[in-house]
Structures are given as C-alpha cells and as structure tokens.
Amino acid sequence: MNEPTDPIMISALEHYSYCPRQCALIHVEQVWGENLYTMRGRDVHENVDMESSHDVAGIRYERALPLWSKRLNLIGKADLVEFHGETPYPVEYKSGRHRDGRHEALQLCAQAICLEEMFGVAVEKGALFWHGSRERREVVFTDVIREHVEKAAEGVFALIAQSTVPPPVNDKRCTHCSLKESCLPAVVAEKDRSRRVARELFEI
C-alpha cells in the first residue's frame, strides 16, 4: 500500500471498522465527543497508560508499550503486552461488558502485526479484556482478520489523504456513538434524502 506522510494511529482502524464517518470526523476533522462510554474508557485506560514492566511466574508484563509498523505505517501504544518467553501476547482493555468484539479484535490484530515487525517473531494470538464484566477473550489472528487490518489501514489512509468525510449511516450504530451530536446522522441523512427526491422530481 502507498504510505501517507504521517503514520496512522492504530486506534483509527477500530474507528474505521465501526463507522468510516466516525473515523473521518476524528482523524480528518479532529472532532471528538464525550459520553458515558468514552468516559468509562478513559477511566479504564488511566490504569494501563503508564509505562511499567515487571515479571510474574516467568511472564514479563509491559504496559503502555509503544508500537509501530513501517510496512503499514501504523503507530500506537499497547495497553498490555505479555511476553511468554520471546513471544509477545497483546492484551487490549475495554470498558463495559463483554460484547461481540469484532472491531476491537481488528485493533488488537494490528497491534500483533506491529509486534511481529518490531520483534521478528510470529504473534498468533492475543486477548480482549472487558473491565466492566472482568471477562477476557482470546483472539486468534487468522489470515482473514489480518487481511481486514490491511484493508482498514488502506481505508483510513484514503480518508486522510483525500480529506473526505463519508455520509452518515443513520442506523443502530449511531445510538451510543460519542459523536452523535457532531455527526447529526438523522438530520444529514434527511437532507440527503430530500435532495435526492428533489432531483428525481425534475428528471425526465
């Protein structure tokens, strides 16, 4: 893939997977919103964002480990990386209770790809940890999810390079989105629908 001037934040891949418009509002328009979910997420990450390193029972735990991939031009930080011998095992912390985790798994896989490039070893799995329900789910980094990471990185790069903001989806994803007040999905979608109807009225 072509490389943008500046590295892409790993977190942008989860935003893009969830909603390309949300991703563009944050990473192109520099819009950020706060709601109950983002506040919970910030509180959770306050406990894992301070760099630290310690060993327990032969496993090394690295918190807030900086990550990068020159190949995909990604940069970010891992909440926690467990080193089982020489093999990194990324763990991503999420607020709330256990859910599907599809978009979160993509972000986690991107961290694994960075770790592979940084340490020159295969990283085949990692874990998502939901703070609200104290549940941990292991994620295996299949070829399919790795392909999704690369496509998401390309998608984010295209949004940033072209400075484009996709139209709103106006569906169930919008209900709990922290950017709902900035995005105004129902209002923008209704304007687009009205314009489309008006054009159709005058088409011959």
PyMOL commands that place a pseudoatom at each C-alpha (Angstrom):
pseudoatom trace, name=CA, resn=MET, resi=1, chain=A, elem=C, hetatm=0, pos=[0.000, 0.000, 0.000]
pseudoatom trace, name=CA, resn=ASN, resi=2, chain=A, elem=C, hetatm=0, pos=[1.102, 3.645, -0.510]
pseudoatom trace, name=CA, resn=GLU, resi=3, chain=A, elem=C, hetatm=0, pos=[2.420, 5.307, 2.622]
pseudoatom trace, name=CA, resn=PRO, resi=4, chain=A, elem=C, hetatm=0, pos=[0.857, 8.527, 3.939]
pseudoatom trace, name=CA, resn=THR, resi=5, chain=A, elem=C, hetatm=0, pos=[3.141, 11.300, 5.175]
pseudoatom trace, name=CA, resn=ASP, resi=6, chain=A, elem=C, hetatm=0, pos=[2.242, 10.714, 8.819]
pseudoatom trace, name=CA, resn=PRO, resi=7, chain=A, elem=C, hetatm=0, pos=[1.674, 7.334, 10.483]
pseudoatom trace, name=CA, resn=ILE, resi=8, chain=A, elem=C, hetatm=0, pos=[-1.879, 6.181, 11.083]
pseudoatom trace, name=CA, resn=MET, resi=9, chain=A, elem=C, hetatm=0, pos=[-2.971, 5.698, 14.678]
pseudoatom trace, name=CA, resn=ILE, resi=10, chain=A, elem=C, hetatm=0, pos=[-3.786, 2.051, 15.386]
pseudoatom trace, name=CA, resn=SER, resi=11, chain=A, elem=C, hetatm=0, pos=[-6.959, 3.169, 17.168]
pseudoatom trace, name=CA, resn=ALA, resi=12, chain=A, elem=C, hetatm=0, pos=[-8.181, 4.659, 13.876]
pseudoatom trace, name=CA, resn=LEU, resi=13, chain=A, elem=C, hetatm=0, pos=[-8.591, 1.146, 12.483]
pseudoatom trace, name=CA, resn=GLU, resi=14, chain=A, elem=C, hetatm=0, pos=[-11.227, 0.288, 15.088]
pseudoatom trace, name=CA, resn=HIS, resi=15, chain=A, elem=C, hetatm=0, pos=[-12.980, 3.598, 14.401]
pseudoatom trace, name=CA, resn=TYR, resi=16, chain=A, elem=C, hetatm=0, pos=[-12.953, 2.866, 10.656]
pseudoatom trace, name=CA, resn=SER, resi=17, chain=A, elem=C, hetatm=0, pos=[-14.208, -0.688, 11.121]
pseudoatom trace, name=CA, resn=TYR, resi=18, chain=A, elem=C, hetatm=0, pos=[-17.089, 0.555, 13.273]
pseudoatom trace, name=CA, resn=CYS, resi=19, chain=A, elem=C, hetatm=0, pos=[-18.003, 3.534, 11.053]
pseudoatom trace, name=CA, resn=PRO, resi=20, chain=A, elem=C, hetatm=0, pos=[-15.860, 5.236, 8.372]
pseudoatom trace, name=CA, resn=ARG, resi=21, chain=A, elem=C, hetatm=0, pos=[-17.663, 8.536, 9.024]
pseudoatom trace, name=CA, resn=GLN, resi=22, chain=A, elem=C, hetatm=0, pos=[-16.787, 8.370, 12.727]
pseudoatom trace, name=CA, resn=CYS, resi=23, chain=A, elem=C, hetatm=0, pos=[-13.175, 7.690, 11.761]
pseudoatom trace, name=CA, resn=ALA, resi=24, chain=A, elem=C, hetatm=0, pos=[-13.085, 10.671, 9.384]
pseudoatom trace, name=CA, resn=LEU, resi=25, chain=A, elem=C, hetatm=0, pos=[-14.678, 13.033, 11.911]
pseudoatom trace, name=CA, resn=ILE, resi=26, chain=A, elem=C, hetatm=0, pos=[-11.999, 12.112, 14.462]
pseudoatom trace, name=CA, resn=HIS, resi=27, chain=A, elem=C, hetatm=0, pos=[-8.919, 11.761, 12.268]
pseudoatom trace, name=CA, resn=VAL, resi=28, chain=A, elem=C, hetatm=0, pos=[-9.707, 14.189, 9.431]
pseudoatom trace, name=CA, resn=GLU, resi=29, chain=A, elem=C, hetatm=0, pos=[-11.919, 16.843, 11.064]
pseudoatom trace, name=CA, resn=GLN, resi=30, chain=A, elem=C, hetatm=0, pos=[-10.319, 16.454, 14.529]
pseudoatom trace, name=CA, resn=VAL, resi=31, chain=A, elem=C, hetatm=0, pos=[-13.754, 16.195, 16.166]
pseudoatom trace, name=CA, resn=TRP, resi=32, chain=A, elem=C, hetatm=0, pos=[-14.058, 14.402, 19.471]
pseudoatom trace, name=CA, resn=GLY, resi=33, chain=A, elem=C, hetatm=0, pos=[-17.105, 13.830, 21.659]
pseudoatom trace, name=CA, resn=GLU, resi=34, chain=A, elem=C, hetatm=0, pos=[-17.581, 12.644, 25.201]
pseudoatom trace, name=CA, resn=ASN, resi=35, chain=A, elem=C, hetatm=0, pos=[-20.283, 10.352, 26.504]
pseudoatom trace, name=CA, resn=LEU, resi=36, chain=A, elem=C, hetatm=0, pos=[-20.697, 7.743, 29.221]
pseudoatom trace, name=CA, resn=TYR, resi=37, chain=A, elem=C, hetatm=0, pos=[-18.837, 5.120, 27.183]
pseudoatom trace, name=CA, resn=THR, resi=38, chain=A, elem=C, hetatm=0, pos=[-15.823, 7.286, 26.360]
pseudoatom trace, name=CA, resn=MET, resi=39, chain=A, elem=C, hetatm=0, pos=[-15.593, 8.459, 29.979]
pseudoatom trace, name=CA, resn=ARG, resi=40, chain=A, elem=C, hetatm=0, pos=[-15.616, 4.851, 31.161]
pseudoatom trace, name=CA, resn=GLY, resi=41, chain=A, elem=C, hetatm=0, pos=[-12.970, 4.004, 28.587]
pseudoatom trace, name=CA, resn=ARG, resi=42, chain=A, elem=C, hetatm=0, pos=[-10.760, 6.876, 29.736]
pseudoatom trace, name=CA, resn=ASP, resi=43, chain=A, elem=C, hetatm=0, pos=[-11.068, 5.774, 33.363]
pseudoatom trace, name=CA, resn=VAL, resi=44, chain=A, elem=C, hetatm=0, pos=[-10.098, 2.203, 32.426]
pseudoatom trace, name=CA, resn=HIS, resi=45, chain=A, elem=C, hetatm=0, pos=[-7.081, 3.319, 30.417]
pseudoatom trace, name=CA, resn=GLU, resi=46, chain=A, elem=C, hetatm=0, pos=[-5.786, 5.595, 33.170]
pseudoatom trace, name=CA, resn=ASN, resi=47, chain=A, elem=C, hetatm=0, pos=[-4.724, 2.387, 34.900]
pseudoatom trace, name=CA, resn=VAL, resi=48, chain=A, elem=C, hetatm=0, pos=[-2.873, 0.945, 31.902]
pseudoatom trace, name=CA, resn=ASP, resi=49, chain=A, elem=C, hetatm=0, pos=[-1.441, 4.026, 30.162]
pseudoatom trace, name=CA, resn=MET, resi=50, chain=A, elem=C, hetatm=0, pos=[1.546, 4.419, 32.468]
pseudoatom trace, name=CA, resn=GLU, resi=51, chain=A, elem=C, hetatm=0, pos=[4.636, 2.617, 31.217]
pseudoatom trace, name=CA, resn=SER, resi=52, chain=A, elem=C, hetatm=0, pos=[5.771, -0.173, 33.501]
pseudoatom trace, name=CA, resn=SER, resi=53, chain=A, elem=C, hetatm=0, pos=[7.498, -3.538, 33.333]
pseudoatom trace, name=CA, resn=HIS, resi=54, chain=A, elem=C, hetatm=0, pos=[7.516, -6.451, 35.737]
pseudoatom trace, name=CA, resn=ASP, resi=55, chain=A, elem=C, hetatm=0, pos=[7.854, -10.232, 35.800]
pseudoatom trace, name=CA, resn=VAL, resi=56, chain=A, elem=C, hetatm=0, pos=[5.494, -12.725, 37.413]
pseudoatom trace, name=CA, resn=ALA, resi=57, chain=A, elem=C, hetatm=0, pos=[5.929, -16.507, 37.238]
pseudoatom trace, name=CA, resn=GLY, resi=58, chain=A, elem=C, hetatm=0, pos=[8.201, -16.282, 34.213]
pseudoatom trace, name=CA, resn=ILE, resi=59, chain=A, elem=C, hetatm=0, pos=[5.939, -13.919, 32.230]
pseudoatom trace, name=CA, resn=ARG, resi=60, chain=A, elem=C, hetatm=0, pos=[7.069, -10.344, 31.556]
pseudoatom trace, name=CA, resn=TYR, resi=61, chain=A, elem=C, hetatm=0, pos=[4.325, -7.710, 31.582]
pseudoatom trace, name=CA, resn=GLU, resi=62, chain=A, elem=C, hetatm=0, pos=[4.887, -4.496, 29.634]
pseudoatom trace, name=CA, resn=ARG, resi=63, chain=A, elem=C, hetatm=0, pos=[2.265, -1.750, 29.983]
pseudoatom trace, name=CA, resn=ALA, resi=64, chain=A, elem=C, hetatm=0, pos=[1.837, 1.192, 27.582]
pseudoatom trace, name=CA, resn=LEU, resi=65, chain=A, elem=C, hetatm=0, pos=[4.364, -0.301, 25.171]
pseudoatom trace, name=CA, resn=PRO, resi=66, chain=A, elem=C, hetatm=0, pos=[4.902, 1.926, 22.079]
pseudoatom trace, name=CA, resn=LEU, resi=67, chain=A, elem=C, hetatm=0, pos=[4.092, 0.145, 18.803]
pseudoatom trace, name=CA, resn=TRP, resi=68, chain=A, elem=C, hetatm=0, pos=[4.813, 0.802, 15.144]
pseudoatom trace, name=CA, resn=SER, resi=69, chain=A, elem=C, hetatm=0, pos=[4.792, -0.835, 11.740]
pseudoatom trace, name=CA, resn=LYS, resi=70, chain=A, elem=C, hetatm=0, pos=[6.755, 0.657, 8.867]
pseudoatom trace, name=CA, resn=ARG, resi=71, chain=A, elem=C, hetatm=0, pos=[5.060, -1.694, 6.401]
pseudoatom trace, name=CA, resn=LEU, resi=72, chain=A, elem=C, hetatm=0, pos=[1.542, -0.495, 7.232]
pseudoatom trace, name=CA, resn=ASN, resi=73, chain=A, elem=C, hetatm=0, pos=[2.701, 2.908, 8.517]
pseudoatom trace, name=CA, resn=LEU, resi=74, chain=A, elem=C, hetatm=0, pos=[0.964, 2.419, 11.867]
pseudoatom trace, name=CA, resn=ILE, resi=75, chain=A, elem=C, hetatm=0, pos=[1.804, 3.852, 15.258]
pseudoatom trace, name=CA, resn=GLY, resi=76, chain=A, elem=C, hetatm=0, pos=[0.221, 3.456, 18.671]
pseudoatom trace, name=CA, resn=LYS, resi=77, chain=A, elem=C, hetatm=0, pos=[0.516, 2.017, 22.133]
pseudoatom trace, name=CA, resn=ALA, resi=78, chain=A, elem=C, hetatm=0, pos=[-0.465, -1.348, 23.596]
pseudoatom trace, name=CA, resn=ASP, resi=79, chain=A, elem=C, hetatm=0, pos=[-2.371, -1.393, 26.885]
pseudoatom trace, name=CA, resn=LEU, resi=80, chain=A, elem=C, hetatm=0, pos=[-0.512, -4.528, 27.917]
pseudoatom trace, name=CA, resn=VAL, resi=81, chain=A, elem=C, hetatm=0, pos=[1.874, -6.973, 26.251]
pseudoatom trace, name=CA, resn=GLU, resi=82, chain=A, elem=C, hetatm=0, pos=[2.643, -10.241, 27.991]
pseudoatom trace, name=CA, resn=PHE, resi=83, chain=A, elem=C, hetatm=0, pos=[5.929, -11.829, 26.928]
pseudoatom trace, name=CA, resn=HIS, resi=84, chain=A, elem=C, hetatm=0, pos=[5.746, -15.599, 27.148]
pseudoatom trace, name=CA, resn=GLY, resi=85, chain=A, elem=C, hetatm=0, pos=[9.409, -16.287, 26.582]
pseudoatom trace, name=CA, resn=GLU, resi=86, chain=A, elem=C, hetatm=0, pos=[10.217, -14.347, 23.409]
pseudoatom trace, name=CA, resn=THR, resi=87, chain=A, elem=C, hetatm=0, pos=[6.617, -14.353, 22.154]
pseudoatom trace, name=CA, resn=PRO, resi=88, chain=A, elem=C, hetatm=0, pos=[4.537, -11.172, 22.652]
pseudoatom trace, name=CA, resn=TYR, resi=89, chain=A, elem=C, hetatm=0, pos=[0.865, -11.553, 23.590]
pseudoatom trace, name=CA, resn=PRO, resi=90, chain=A, elem=C, hetatm=0, pos=[-1.062, -8.250, 23.311]
pseudoatom trace, name=CA, resn=VAL, resi=91, chain=A, elem=C, hetatm=0, pos=[-3.986, -7.564, 25.651]
pseudoatom trace, name=CA, resn=GLU, resi=92, chain=A, elem=C, hetatm=0, pos=[-6.402, -4.721, 24.857]
pseudoatom trace, name=CA, resn=TYR, resi=93, chain=A, elem=C, hetatm=0, pos=[-8.521, -3.298, 27.689]
pseudoatom trace, name=CA, resn=LYS, resi=94, chain=A, elem=C, hetatm=0, pos=[-12.099, -2.189, 27.004]
pseudoatom trace, name=CA, resn=SER, resi=95, chain=A, elem=C, hetatm=0, pos=[-14.682, -0.574, 29.255]
pseudoatom trace, name=CA, resn=GLY, resi=96, chain=A, elem=C, hetatm=0, pos=[-18.138, -2.011, 29.770]
pseudoatom trace, name=CA, resn=ARG, resi=97, chain=A, elem=C, hetatm=0, pos=[-19.189, -5.609, 29.492]
pseudoatom trace, name=CA, resn=HIS, resi=98, chain=A, elem=C, hetatm=0, pos=[-18.260, -8.389, 27.069]
pseudoatom trace, name=CA, resn=ARG, resi=99, chain=A, elem=C, hetatm=0, pos=[-19.663, -7.889, 23.580]
pseudoatom trace, name=CA, resn=ASP, resi=100, chain=A, elem=C, hetatm=0, pos=[-19.066, -9.125, 20.047]
pseudoatom trace, name=CA, resn=GLY, resi=101, chain=A, elem=C, hetatm=0, pos=[-15.600, -7.545, 19.904]
pseudoatom trace, name=CA, resn=ARG, resi=102, chain=A, elem=C, hetatm=0, pos=[-15.256, -7.711, 16.111]
pseudoatom trace, name=CA, resn=HIS, resi=103, chain=A, elem=C, hetatm=0, pos=[-13.972, -4.156, 15.720]
pseudoatom trace, name=CA, resn=GLU, resi=104, chain=A, elem=C, hetatm=0, pos=[-11.839, -4.389, 18.850]
pseudoatom trace, name=CA, resn=ALA, resi=105, chain=A, elem=C, hetatm=0, pos=[-10.269, -7.610, 17.548]
pseudoatom trace, name=CA, resn=LEU, resi=106, chain=A, elem=C, hetatm=0, pos=[-9.156, -5.780, 14.411]
pseudoatom trace, name=CA, resn=GLN, resi=107, chain=A, elem=C, hetatm=0, pos=[-7.337, -3.185, 16.523]
pseudoatom trace, name=CA, resn=LEU, resi=108, chain=A, elem=C, hetatm=0, pos=[-5.752, -5.975, 18.573]
pseudoatom trace, name=CA, resn=CYS, resi=109, chain=A, elem=C, hetatm=0, pos=[-4.567, -7.752, 15.438]
pseudoatom trace, name=CA, resn=ALA, resi=110, chain=A, elem=C, hetatm=0, pos=[-2.975, -4.518, 14.227]
pseudoatom trace, name=CA, resn=GLN, resi=111, chain=A, elem=C, hetatm=0, pos=[-1.015, -4.433, 17.475]
pseudoatom trace, name=CA, resn=ALA, resi=112, chain=A, elem=C, hetatm=0, pos=[0.127, -8.010, 16.824]
pseudoatom trace, name=CA, resn=ILE, resi=113, chain=A, elem=C, hetatm=0, pos=[1.304, -7.082, 13.315]
pseudoatom trace, name=CA, resn=CYS, resi=114, chain=A, elem=C, hetatm=0, pos=[3.347, -4.248, 14.812]
pseudoatom trace, name=CA, resn=LEU, resi=115, chain=A, elem=C, hetatm=0, pos=[4.853, -6.564, 17.412]
pseudoatom trace, name=CA, resn=GLU, resi=116, chain=A, elem=C, hetatm=0, pos=[5.780, -9.094, 14.723]
pseudoatom trace, name=CA, resn=GLU, resi=117, chain=A, elem=C, hetatm=0, pos=[7.655, -6.435, 12.792]
pseudoatom trace, name=CA, resn=MET, resi=118, chain=A, elem=C, hetatm=0, pos=[9.300, -4.988, 15.900]
pseudoatom trace, name=CA, resn=PHE, resi=119, chain=A, elem=C, hetatm=0, pos=[10.487, -8.273, 17.434]
pseudoatom trace, name=CA, resn=GLY, resi=120, chain=A, elem=C, hetatm=0, pos=[10.776, -10.501, 14.372]
pseudoatom trace, name=CA, resn=VAL, resi=121, chain=A, elem=C, hetatm=0, pos=[8.576, -13.268, 15.799]
pseudoatom trace, name=CA, resn=ALA, resi=122, chain=A, elem=C, hetatm=0, pos=[5.134, -14.621, 14.943]
pseudoatom trace, name=CA, resn=VAL, resi=123, chain=A, elem=C, hetatm=0, pos=[2.277, -13.356, 17.112]
pseudoatom trace, name=CA, resn=GLU, resi=124, chain=A, elem=C, hetatm=0, pos=[-0.597, -15.745, 16.608]
pseudoatom trace, name=CA, resn=LYS, resi=125, chain=A, elem=C, hetatm=0, pos=[-2.999, -14.636, 19.336]
pseudoatom trace, name=CA, resn=GLY, resi=126, chain=A, elem=C, hetatm=0, pos=[-3.844, -12.033, 21.958]
pseudoatom trace, name=CA, resn=ALA, resi=127, chain=A, elem=C, hetatm=0, pos=[-6.755, -11.150, 24.210]
pseudoatom trace, name=CA, resn=LEU, resi=128, chain=A, elem=C, hetatm=0, pos=[-9.505, -8.593, 24.797]
pseudoatom trace, name=CA, resn=PHE, resi=129, chain=A, elem=C, hetatm=0, pos=[-10.328, -7.762, 28.412]
pseudoatom trace, name=CA, resn=TRP, resi=130, chain=A, elem=C, hetatm=0, pos=[-13.666, -6.148, 29.311]
pseudoatom trace, name=CA, resn=HIS, resi=131, chain=A, elem=C, hetatm=0, pos=[-13.252, -4.219, 32.531]
pseudoatom trace, name=CA, resn=GLY, resi=132, chain=A, elem=C, hetatm=0, pos=[-16.970, -3.995, 33.354]
pseudoatom trace, name=CA, resn=SER, resi=133, chain=A, elem=C, hetatm=0, pos=[-17.586, -7.743, 33.375]
pseudoatom trace, name=CA, resn=ARG, resi=134, chain=A, elem=C, hetatm=0, pos=[-13.980, -8.770, 34.163]
pseudoatom trace, name=CA, resn=GLU, resi=135, chain=A, elem=C, hetatm=0, pos=[-14.028, -11.101, 31.168]
pseudoatom trace, name=CA, resn=ARG, resi=136, chain=A, elem=C, hetatm=0, pos=[-11.088, -11.993, 28.958]
pseudoatom trace, name=CA, resn=ARG, resi=137, chain=A, elem=C, hetatm=0, pos=[-11.479, -13.484, 25.490]
pseudoatom trace, name=CA, resn=GLU, resi=138, chain=A, elem=C, hetatm=0, pos=[-8.625, -14.843, 23.425]
pseudoatom trace, name=CA, resn=VAL, resi=139, chain=A, elem=C, hetatm=0, pos=[-8.423, -13.777, 19.786]
pseudoatom trace, name=CA, resn=VAL, resi=140, chain=A, elem=C, hetatm=0, pos=[-6.604, -15.841, 17.141]
pseudoatom trace, name=CA, resn=PHE, resi=141, chain=A, elem=C, hetatm=0, pos=[-5.117, -13.712, 14.367]
pseudoatom trace, name=CA, resn=THR, resi=142, chain=A, elem=C, hetatm=0, pos=[-6.275, -15.569, 11.265]
pseudoatom trace, name=CA, resn=ASP, resi=143, chain=A, elem=C, hetatm=0, pos=[-5.400, -14.671, 7.685]
pseudoatom trace, name=CA, resn=VAL, resi=144, chain=A, elem=C, hetatm=0, pos=[-8.913, -13.231, 7.331]
pseudoatom trace, name=CA, resn=ILE, resi=145, chain=A, elem=C, hetatm=0, pos=[-8.581, -10.766, 10.199]
pseudoatom trace, name=CA, resn=ARG, resi=146, chain=A, elem=C, hetatm=0, pos=[-5.076, -9.794, 9.066]
pseudoatom trace, name=CA, resn=GLU, resi=147, chain=A, elem=C, hetatm=0, pos=[-6.495, -9.007, 5.631]
pseudoatom trace, name=CA, resn=HIS, resi=148, chain=A, elem=C, hetatm=0, pos=[-9.181, -6.867, 7.273]
pseudoatom trace, name=CA, resn=VAL, resi=149, chain=A, elem=C, hetatm=0, pos=[-6.467, -4.935, 9.122]
pseudoatom trace, name=CA, resn=GLU, resi=150, chain=A, elem=C, hetatm=0, pos=[-4.675, -4.146, 5.870]
pseudoatom trace, name=CA, resn=LYS, resi=151, chain=A, elem=C, hetatm=0, pos=[-7.907, -3.082, 4.145]
pseudoatom trace, name=CA, resn=ALA, resi=152, chain=A, elem=C, hetatm=0, pos=[-8.848, -0.886, 7.101]
pseudoatom trace, name=CA, resn=ALA, resi=153, chain=A, elem=C, hetatm=0, pos=[-5.400, 0.745, 7.045]
pseudoatom trace, name=CA, resn=GLU, resi=154, chain=A, elem=C, hetatm=0, pos=[-5.838, 1.454, 3.332]
pseudoatom trace, name=CA, resn=GLY, resi=155, chain=A, elem=C, hetatm=0, pos=[-9.308, 2.878, 4.008]
pseudoatom trace, name=CA, resn=VAL, resi=156, chain=A, elem=C, hetatm=0, pos=[-8.082, 5.187, 6.758]
pseudoatom trace, name=CA, resn=PHE, resi=157, chain=A, elem=C, hetatm=0, pos=[-5.182, 6.340, 4.591]
pseudoatom trace, name=CA, resn=ALA, resi=158, chain=A, elem=C, hetatm=0, pos=[-7.597, 7.181, 1.760]
pseudoatom trace, name=CA, resn=LEU, resi=159, chain=A, elem=C, hetatm=0, pos=[-9.844, 9.225, 4.074]
pseudoatom trace, name=CA, resn=ILE, resi=160, chain=A, elem=C, hetatm=0, pos=[-6.905, 11.189, 5.469]
pseudoatom trace, name=CA, resn=ALA, resi=161, chain=A, elem=C, hetatm=0, pos=[-5.125, 11.644, 2.127]
pseudoatom trace, name=CA, resn=GLN, resi=162, chain=A, elem=C, hetatm=0, pos=[-8.303, 12.880, 0.418]
pseudoatom trace, name=CA, resn=SER, resi=163, chain=A, elem=C, hetatm=0, pos=[-9.661, 14.722, 3.484]
pseudoatom trace, name=CA, resn=THR, resi=164, chain=A, elem=C, hetatm=0, pos=[-13.052, 13.175, 2.844]
pseudoatom trace, name=CA, resn=VAL, resi=165, chain=A, elem=C, hetatm=0, pos=[-15.888, 12.577, 5.309]
pseudoatom trace, name=CA, resn=PRO, resi=166, chain=A, elem=C, hetatm=0, pos=[-18.352, 9.857, 4.245]
pseudoatom trace, name=CA, resn=PRO, resi=167, chain=A, elem=C, hetatm=0, pos=[-22.110, 10.457, 4.610]
pseudoatom trace, name=CA, resn=PRO, resi=168, chain=A, elem=C, hetatm=0, pos=[-23.821, 9.282, 7.834]
pseudoatom trace, name=CA, resn=VAL, resi=169, chain=A, elem=C, hetatm=0, pos=[-25.164, 5.753, 8.084]
pseudoatom trace, name=CA, resn=ASN, resi=170, chain=A, elem=C, hetatm=0, pos=[-28.042, 6.709, 10.417]
pseudoatom trace, name=CA, resn=ASP, resi=171, chain=A, elem=C, hetatm=0, pos=[-28.526, 3.209, 11.816]
pseudoatom trace, name=CA, resn=LYS, resi=172, chain=A, elem=C, hetatm=0, pos=[-28.245, 1.442, 15.181]
pseudoatom trace, name=CA, resn=ARG, resi=173, chain=A, elem=C, hetatm=0, pos=[-24.514, 2.194, 15.349]
pseudoatom trace, name=CA, resn=CYS, resi=174, chain=A, elem=C, hetatm=0, pos=[-25.384, 5.845, 15.939]
pseudoatom trace, name=CA, resn=THR, resi=175, chain=A, elem=C, hetatm=0, pos=[-27.342, 5.241, 19.161]
pseudoatom trace, name=CA, resn=HIS, resi=176, chain=A, elem=C, hetatm=0, pos=[-24.370, 5.138, 21.524]
pseudoatom trace, name=CA, resn=CYS, resi=177, chain=A, elem=C, hetatm=0, pos=[-21.799, 6.970, 19.384]
pseudoatom trace, name=CA, resn=SER, resi=178, chain=A, elem=C, hetatm=0, pos=[-19.977, 9.752, 21.227]
pseudoatom trace, name=CA, resn=LEU, resi=179, chain=A, elem=C, hetatm=0, pos=[-20.007, 11.868, 18.044]
pseudoatom trace, name=CA, resn=LYS, resi=180, chain=A, elem=C, hetatm=0, pos=[-23.766, 11.737, 17.519]
pseudoatom trace, name=CA, resn=GLU, resi=181, chain=A, elem=C, hetatm=0, pos=[-24.223, 15.442, 18.339]
pseudoatom trace, name=CA, resn=SER, resi=182, chain=A, elem=C, hetatm=0, pos=[-21.437, 16.441, 15.926]
pseudoatom trace, name=CA, resn=CYS, resi=183, chain=A, elem=C, hetatm=0, pos=[-22.390, 13.963, 13.207]
pseudoatom trace, name=CA, resn=LEU, resi=184, chain=A, elem=C, hetatm=0, pos=[-26.163, 14.652, 13.301]
pseudoatom trace, name=CA, resn=PRO, resi=185, chain=A, elem=C, hetatm=0, pos=[-26.877, 11.445, 11.336]
pseudoatom trace, name=CA, resn=ALA, resi=186, chain=A, elem=C, hetatm=0, pos=[-30.658, 11.845, 11.170]
pseudoatom trace, name=CA, resn=VAL, resi=187, chain=A, elem=C, hetatm=0, pos=[-30.510, 15.499, 10.071]
pseudoatom trace, name=CA, resn=VAL, resi=188, chain=A, elem=C, hetatm=0, pos=[-27.827, 14.993, 7.422]
pseudoatom trace, name=CA, resn=ALA, resi=189, chain=A, elem=C, hetatm=0, pos=[-29.449, 11.800, 6.130]
pseudoatom trace, name=CA, resn=GLU, resi=190, chain=A, elem=C, hetatm=0, pos=[-32.818, 13.575, 5.830]
pseudoatom trace, name=CA, resn=LYS, resi=191, chain=A, elem=C, hetatm=0, pos=[-31.210, 16.441, 3.881]
pseudoatom trace, name=CA, resn=ASP, resi=192, chain=A, elem=C, hetatm=0, pos=[-29.591, 13.938, 1.524]
pseudoatom trace, name=CA, resn=ARG, resi=193, chain=A, elem=C, hetatm=0, pos=[-32.935, 12.163, 1.069]
pseudoatom trace, name=CA, resn=SER, resi=194, chain=A, elem=C, hetatm=0, pos=[-34.693, 15.465, 0.336]
pseudoatom trace, name=CA, resn=ARG, resi=195, chain=A, elem=C, hetatm=0, pos=[-32.094, 16.432, -2.262]
pseudoatom trace, name=CA, resn=ARG, resi=196, chain=A, elem=C, hetatm=0, pos=[-32.431, 13.018, -3.911]
pseudoatom trace, name=CA, resn=VAL, resi=197, chain=A, elem=C, hetatm=0, pos=[-36.220, 13.298, -4.052]
pseudoatom trace, name=CA, resn=ALA, resi=198, chain=A, elem=C, hetatm=0, pos=[-35.967, 16.811, -5.483]
pseudoatom trace, name=CA, resn=ARG, resi=199, chain=A, elem=C, hetatm=0, pos=[-33.595, 15.633, -8.223]
pseudoatom trace, name=CA, resn=GLU, resi=200, chain=A, elem=C, hetatm=0, pos=[-35.897, 12.760, -9.107]
pseudoatom trace, name=CA, resn=LEU, resi=201, chain=A, elem=C, hetatm=0, pos=[-38.873, 15.100, -9.450]
pseudoatom trace, name=CA, resn=PHE, resi=202, chain=A, elem=C, hetatm=0, pos=[-37.115, 17.060, -12.178]
pseudoatom trace, name=CA, resn=GLU, resi=203, chain=A, elem=C, hetatm=0, pos=[-35.604, 14.113, -14.024]
pseudoatom trace, name=CA, resn=ILE, resi=204, chain=A, elem=C, hetatm=0, pos=[-37.152, 13.380, -17.413]
for i in range(1, 204): cmd.bond("trace and resi %d" % i, "trace and resi %d" % (i + 1))
show_as sticks, trace
zoom trace
